[in-house]
């Protein structure tokens, strides 16, 4: 049935990464919404290639820093022809703000626990952090965002706790993925492992994402070392400084636009993150039939059961618990037995459901 109201939606995303979870989600959302007959335009920096937004016009803003980007967009707003402005980044104001990057104040608070005093002092002086916090206050404390969408209870609680934003104006929408692009494929698994030169008995863990410090790559490497098992390998997909993380059994793949073959080659997905609102890579791994090892500081942990769909560790630097989780899921028979439950859980998070819920919010916001 056609939608009763067709919208012209302006999306905002500063910057672009080929492996970025927010970028992948936004493209899926744009494709689905235009498929429903709505119009979609994108406002982004010049980093975003036009070929990666075939769903409507794209306006490249010149500014690159968070504050300058927000200022330039504010000047451009009177010229925008749209029914609703939905931002994936912190701005001065917008109709709908998707807090997919979480709460910066909460991330900084968690990060301090893992920093020495000098690092805390230097980050306190960092202008970028101060600018992001100022924009966050504008959206949340000063109500520049008319409506907020979050993807985890964790982030909703943080928004209310840090900024006293009205709870009734926050909607919880879980991430979604196109399930048809994933799943467990034995043929693809065999091909991918052969290309990556892994033998049948070897255990392959996968870590995917950029921002390696925040996502806990060092903790994953150290926990694997504690396993003292030469058969255990770690694949790392994403952008980062490889020199800081080199270790035996760690293989860096760089940024990959299509991770489906890499999920197929892996046995376990690991993301011992210090802070993640809801890792899209974890959901893709789940949809590929992989058990996911992560922390309670990842909003994704809210949708899985411990030692049923993966393992949840309380603290990212609890290396012993991480090691135990790796050893638990290193049992091939256990992984095979859990696969149907893992895929069943992932089936509840199809992108179509997320799009339907998001569209309802956009229609509601356009009427305000």
CORNOR-V615767 format. One record per backbone hydrogen bond with DSSP energy under -0.5 kcal/mol. NH is the residue of the N-H (numbers start at 0). CO is the residue of the C=O. If there is no record, write none. Layout:
# CORNOR-V615767
nh = (NH:NH)
co = (CO:CO)
This chain:
# CORNOR-V615767
nh = (8:8:9:10:10:11:12:19:23:24:25:26:27:28:29:30:31:32:33:34:35:35:36:37:38:39:40:41:42:43:43:44:45:47:48:51:52:55:58:59:60:60:68:69:70:71:72:73:74:75:76:78:79:79:81:82:83:85:85:86:86:87:93:94:95:96:97:97:98:98:99:101:103:106:107:108:109:110:111:112:112:113:114:118:119:120:121:122:123:124:125:129:130:131:132:133:134:135:136:137:138:139:140:141:143:144:145:145:146:147:148:149:155:156:157:158:159:160:161:162:163:164:168:169:170:170:172:172:176:178:180:181:182:184:185:188:189:190:191:192:193:194:195:196:197:201:202:203:204:204:205:206:208:210:214:215:215:216:219:220:221:222:223:224:225:226:226:227:227:231:232:233:234:235:236:236:237:241:243:244:245:249:250:250:252:252:253:258:261:262:263:264:265:266:267:268:269:270:272:273:274:275:282:283:284:285:286:287:287:288:289:290:291:292:292:293:293:294:295:297:298:298:300:301:302:303:306:307:308:309:310:312:312:317:318:321:322:323:324:325:326:327:328:329:330:331:334:335:336:337:338:341:342:343:344:345:346:347:348:349:350:352:353:354:355:356:357:358:359:360:361:362:363:364:365:366:366:367)
co = (6:38:83:8:40:85:42:16:19:20:21:22:23:24:25:26:27:28:29:30:31:32:33:32:6:54:8:56:10:41:58:12:60:44:46:48:49:52:41:57:43:58:64:65:66:67:68:69:70:71:72:75:75:76:79:7:7:9:83:84:95:11:143:84:84:146:86:95:96:148:97:98:101:102:103:104:105:106:107:108:109:110:111:115:115:116:117:118:119:120:121:125:126:127:128:129:130:131:132:133:134:135:135:136:137:138:93:143:94:168:96:170:151:152:153:154:155:156:157:158:159:158:165:166:147:168:149:170:348:176:177:178:286:182:183:184:185:186:187:188:189:190:191:193:192:198:230:201:202:232:267:234:236:238:210:211:212:211:215:216:217:218:219:220:221:222:223:223:224:228:202:248:204:250:206:234:253:239:240:241:241:246:233:248:235:250:235:256:258:258:259:260:261:203:203:290:205:292:270:213:213:296:278:279:280:281:282:283:284:285:284:266:308:268:290:291:310:270:312:294:275:296:297:298:299:300:309:304:304:304:291:293:310:314:316:317:318:319:320:321:322:323:324:325:327:329:330:331:332:333:334:337:338:339:340:341:342:344:345:346:176:349:349:350:351:352:353:354:355:356:357:358:359:360:361:362:363:364)
